[in-house]
Amino acid sequence: MGLYPEDIRGIEDIGKLPVINKAEIEKDLKENPPFGTFQGDLPACRIQSSTGTTGMPKPFFQSKHDWDVLGNLWARRLNAQGITAEDRVQVSLTYALFIPGFTSTEGIMKLGAMVIPLGSGAVTNTERQVTLARNWGATCLLMTPSFALYLADVAEKMGYDLKKDFQVKRLIHTGEPLPPAMRQRIEERWGLPAYDNWGSVETGAPTFECELKNGVHINEDAYYFEVTEPETGNSLPDGKEGLLTVTTLFKESSPLVRYNIGDFTKIMPEPCSCGRTFRRMASVRARVDDMVKVRGSAIYPTSVEPVVRKYSELGSEYRLVVDNVNNRDIIKLQAEIVRECSTDELKEKILDDVNKVLGIKCNGVELLPFGTLAQEASAAGRIKFKRLLDLRNK
C-alpha cells in the first residue's frame, strides 16, 4: 500500500488505511486456524464468538482490561436507560460464546443492581422465565426484541395481564435490530418503554440509546465510527447513508481498525436534545449479509417487518423462504399465528401488503402454529433467529 507508521499521526489519517470485512477475517481463520494471524499482543483472559447466523462463527479475544471497559460501557448504557441500584434486571440472553449476556451482567453489577441471570429460552424455558419475572419482581427485562414479543405471547397464554401482573418498568434490548414497527409493538404489548443498544460480538458495546429514543449515541471515547462508501471505502459525511465501519480505541486483544460491520446506516449530524455530546447513529436500515437476489431484485427480510408487526394475529417470529421451482425463483413469507381468526382472509391481506413492500410478487403466505419457528431455532442450537431461508442451493 505504500504506507509507513509515520503516515498515521491521528484519527484524521485513518482514511488512508484499508477497510476490512467479515469475509477477510473468515479467510484468515480458514488459512490460519484456529484463531487467525492476529488477536493482539497481550494475553487474553476470555474468548467470545459470533453466532454464525450469517457465516462461520468468528472468535474474538478479550483481555482483562478489555473486559473491564466493556462492563463500564454496559453500565453507561443501563444508566442512560434508567437502571439504578434499586433494580432487579432479568437477563434473558445466552451465557455462552455470545458476548452480551456476560458483559451486560458486568454492567448491572457495576451499577449495584441485582442480576437475575436466566439465560436464553433454551436454558430456562419461556414459561419459567415468565413465572420468575413475576415471582421475583423483575423491574427490567434485558433480552432480544423478538424474545420480548415471544415472552409476551407466552405470558398471555398463561393467563397473565402484562400491564398488571408484573413489576417490570422497562425493557432493554440488544442482540437484534429494533426497527420502529417492532419497538411500537413491544411498547404497546407491555405498556412500557423499550430501549435499543446496537452492538456486535466484534465490537462489544459501542452504542446506547438515551431516554429520547432518537438514534443511538456512540461511545466515542472507546470507538471511532465512520460511514463509508461501499465501493471505495471512503468516509462519507454525517447524514449520508453507507456502510458502518468501526475502529476500537481501547482493545488490547482482537483490536479492529476500519472494520466494515456490513450494516447500512448513517451518522446523525444534529446534536441530541438530551444534552449528551456523543454523536448518534440512526437505526440500521438493512444488513448486507441478509440481502438476497430474487428475480433480479435485492430483497431484505427487514423490509417485511412492518407488515408482520401490523397484525396482532401474528406472533414474534417470521421468515422469508426463497426456493427455485421449475427453474423459477419463488419467495414466500412464513409467520406464526397467535390468535383465532379467518386465516384465508388474513393471508390475503398480508400477501397484498408484502407485495407492496417487496416490489416483486410474493408467492404465498404460510401461517404456522405458535412456537413453530422458535422451537426450530432452539432445536438447531441457534441464538439468533434467521429471517431468511434460501433453499435454492440446497
N, C-alpha and C positions, 0 to 999 in steps of 0.2 A: 504493500500500500504506500510505501514511501514515507511512513510516519515514524517519528522519533519521540521518546519520552518528553523532550523539551518542547514539543509541539503542543502538548496539552498542559496549559497553565491554569485553567479554570473551567468552570462549568460552561462558560460561553464557547469553549472549544470542543465540546462533546460531539457536536455535529460532524467533526472530522472523522470520528470513529464509525465503523460499520454497524448496522443493525443486525442483531442475531435473532433467530426464531426457534420455535419448538422443533422443527424438522432438523436443524443443525445440531441441537442438543441430542435428539434421538439418534442421529447418525453417529455422533461421538460415542454415545453409550454402546451402540452395537459394535463399533470398531475397537473400543477400549473398555471392555466390561470389567467390573460391574458398574463403575461409577463415572466413567469418562476420564478425560485428561486433567481436569482442574476442578477441585472443590474447595480451594483456598489453602493457604499456607499454615494456618494454625489448627491445633487439634479440635475436632468436633466432639460434642457431647451427645448429639442426637442425630438421627436420620429420619426424615419425613419424605413422603412421596405424593405425587399427583395421583388422582384416582384412575387415570387411564380411560376416562369416559370418551375422549376424542383421540386416543392414540395409546402408545405403550406408556406404562407408569414411569415417571421420571423421579429419581431420588435427588433430594437436596439436603445438605448438611446444615446443622446449627451448632455454633459454638456456645459456650456458657454466656458470653456477652450478648450474642445474637438473641438467645432465648430470653434473657432479662429485658432487652429492649422490646421484644415482641410482647412480653407481658405488660410493660409500661404503655405501649401503644394500644393494647386492648383496654387497659384501664382508662385511657383517654377516650376511647370510643364509648365505653359504657357510661362514663361520667357525663359525656355530652348528651347522652340519651336518657339521663335522669336516674341512673343507678347510684345508690348510696350504701352506706354500711348497714342500713336497716333492711335491705332487700334480701330475698331468697330467690336465687336465679336457677331455674331448672334448665340444664344444658342437655339438649337432645341432639347433639352432634356426636359423630363417631369418635371414640377414643382409640384410634389405631394409627395407621400411617398418615391419614388425613389430618392436617395440622390444626384446624380451628377449635376442635374440642379441647385440646391441651392448652393452647395459647389463650383462649377465652377464659378458661379456668384460672390461669395465672393472673389475668387481669381482674377477675372478680375478687380473688383473694387479696390483691393489692389494694382494692378499694375497701376491704374489710367486710364485704358482703358474704353471704352464705351460698355455697355451691351445692346444688342437687344434681350430681353427675350421673344422669340416667343413660347417656349414650343414645345411639340411634334406635329406631324401632326394631331393628333386627336383634338388638341386645336386650332391650327392655320393651316388651311388646306394647303396642299402642294403647290397648285397654288399661294396662298397668300404668302407663305414663299419665293417662287421664286421671286415674284414681289417685296416684301420688301427688299430682299437681293440686288436686282438690284437698286431699287429706293433710298434706304437709304445708299447705298455704303458700305455694309458689307465688311470688309477686311479679316475676318476669319469666317469660318463656324465650329461650335462646335456641333457634333452630332454623332450618332452611324454610323458605317461604312455602314450598309445596307441602312440607310436613305440617306446617301450621294449619293449612286448609284440611289436610287429611285428618289431623288430630281433632279439628272442629267437627268433621263429619262423624268420626267415631264417637266423640263425646255426646253428640246429639242422638246418635243411635242408642247410646247407653242411657238416655233419658235425662241428660243434664241440660240446663239452660246456661249457655256460655256467658251470658251477661249477669247472671245472678248467683251461680253456684261456685264461682271461683274468686280468688283474691288477686288474680293477675291484673296488673296495671298497665303493662306494655309488652309488646313483642319485639324482639331484636333479631334481625336476620343476617345471615351470611351463607356462603357456600353455593348460592344460586343467584341469578338475576332477580330483581324485584321490579318488574315493569309496572307502570301506573295501574293497569287494569287488575293485576294481581294484588297490589297493595290495597286498592279500593275494596276488593272483595274480602281480603283478610280483615280490614278495619271494620267493614260492615258486619261480618260474621261475629267477630269478637267484641265489637264496640270499643276498641282500644287503638291507640296509635301503634303503627308498625314502622320500624326503622331499618334502613338499609346500610350495609357495610360491605363495599366491594373489596375483594382481595383475591389472592390465589396462593397455592402452596409455594410457588416460586418466590413470591414477594412477601407474603406474610400478612401484615395488617396495614396496608398503605393508606386507607381512607376511612372516613367516618361521616355519618350524617348528623347534622345538628337538629335542634328542635324545630327548625323551619321546614325541614324535609324538601329542600330545593337544590338537589345536587349533593354530591359527597365531597367533603373537604379532604384535601390531600395533605398527608403528614409530611410537609415539605422540609422538616428538619431531619427526616430519615429517608426520603425518597425524592428523586427528580423525575417528574413526569413530562413527557413530550407526546404530542400527537403528530404522527409522521405520514407523509405521502406514501401510499402503498408501493408504488413502482420504484421510487427513488430513495426512500428512507430519509428524505429531507424533512426538517421540522416545519410544521405548519403554525401559523399564528393562532393565538387564542380565538375561539369562536368558530374555527374551521374544523370540520369533521375529518377524521382519518383513523389510522391505527394507533392504539395506545402503546407507547414504548416506555419502559420503566428502567431506571438505574437505582440500585440500592446504595445508600450512602453510609450505612452502618455495618453491613455484613462482613464478618471475618471469614465465615465459611460459605461456600457457594455464592460468592458475590455475582451480581448481574450488572452489566453495562449495556445500555441501549437494547434491552430485551423486548422484542415485539410480542406482546401478550396475545394478539390476534382478535382484539375487541375493537369494534367501531364506536368511537365516541368523540367528544370534543371537550376542551377546557373552557369553562365559562369565564368570559372576560370581566364581568362586573363583580364587585365585591359583595359579600353576603351581608345582609342587614342584621345578622346575629352579632356582628362586631368582630368575628374572627378574621384574621388577615390571611390565613391559608387559602390558596386558590381552590376552586371547586371543579369537579369533573361532572359532566352531565351523565344521565343514565346511559348504560351501554345499549346501543340500538341493535346490534347483531354481533355474532361471533363468526369469524372466518371459517373455523373448523366445522361449524354447523351448517354451512351452506351446501346445497346440493343442486345440481343442474337437472331439471326435468323439462323435456321438450324444448330445450334451449333457453329456458328461463331460470334465473337464480332464485332458489326458494330457501327461505329461512324459517325454521319451526316457530321462532318467536313471533312471526307475522300473524299466526292464528291464535296467539294467546288472548288478545282482547275478545275474540269470538267465544272461546271456551269460558272465559270469566263472565261473559254476559249472561249466561244461562244458569240459573240457580239449580236446575235439574242435574247439572253436571258436577262431577267431583273434581278433585285437585289435579289428577293425572291425565295426560293426553299425549299422543304422539302422532307424527305423520309417518305413514308407511309407503315406501316407494318400491315398485316392482316393474318387471317387464313381462307383459303378456302378449303373445303373438307378435313379437317384435315391436311393441308399442309401450312406451313408459306410461304407467298409471300411478296415481297418488291418491291415498285415502287418509281420512282422519279417524283415529281411534280415541274414544273418550269413555269415561266411566259415568254411569248414571246412578244418582243417589236418591232420587225421588220418583214416585209413581207418576207417569204421565203418558200421553199418547205418543209413543215413540216414533211412529211414522211421520206424524206432523212435526215433531221436534227435529227429526233428521232432515226434513225438507227445509226448515228454517235455517238450521246450522249450515247445510250444504250451500244455500244461497249466500250466506254471509262469508263462508270460506272462499267461495269462488271470487267474491269481490276483493278480498284481501290478497289472495294468491296471484290474481291476474291471469291464471290459467284454469282450465276446468278440473275440479276435484272429482274423482271417480266414485266417491261414496263416503258415507259416514257410518262407522260401526260403533254402536253403543254397547259397552261391556258391563257386566255386573260390578258393583262397587268392590274395590280392593284387588281386582284382577291384575292391573298393571303394577301396582305397588308390590304385590306378592311376587310377581315375576322378577322385578328388580331385586327384591330381597333374596329370592332363591338363587339368583345369579351372583350374589355377593357384591352388588354394586352399591356404592354410596350415593351417587347421583343418578337420577333417572334420565335415560336417553330419550330425548324428544323426537329423534329421527331414527327410523329403521329402514335402511336401504338394502333390499333383497336382490338387487339386480346382478350382483356378482357372487351370490351365494351358490 
